[in-house]
Amino acid sequence: MSANAEKVVGTYTMAEMPREIEAAFDNKGALNVYVEVLGEYKNDKVMIRISGENDLNQFISKLKSCKEKFIEWKKVAQTNNVTDYSKPFDITFPNVEIYWRGSEWFSTYKRNHLKPLFLVGSDGKASFGAGGKAQDWDNEYIDQQWYLILISESEFDGLIDALNPEKIKSELNKNVNADALFQ
């Protein structure tokens, strides 16, 4: 259950702030990817865990669909001077888990926590958002608020690029290749 043994394999920008992508192969060889997101408290580390390459590819596909709809709806909002508005994307992401560390690591069971929203603030700026309250699988009284926020097409592109399975596997295999040199 520990998310602290993974390797940083990339970064992306979320709401103009750099965030890490971590990954590891589990004991069966499946790829697990951890996307750093915002948490309730500044010093907490909060991550979305995507399990398996199939779910990762689906997650990327859903992000691309949200990006297309985001671009369309952003233009509509700007053209019509829309403010203070939110609308759910009719897009279902694969199941994810939420991991977080305060004094120790906690996690949820695998559930579909990511429910994306199109948001327009009082200033008329559009954003993509997802978030919620995660409860620890073992103790329902331990919870964490979490948020994934993308404010531009380039932030979507950065996250999509950072989640590329081939790039992630290449980063993870760098140490394996180096280890083969020192027999």
Secondary structure, 3 states (H helix, E strand, C coil): CCCCCCEEEEEEEECCEEEEEEEEECCCCCEEEEEEEEECCCCCEEEEEEECHHHHHHHHHHHHHHHHHHHHHHHHHHHCCCCCEEEECCCCCCCEEEEEECCCEEECCCECCCCCEEEECCCCCEEEEEEEEEECCCCCCCEEEEEEEECCHHHHHHHHHHCCHHHHHHHHHHHHHHHHHCC
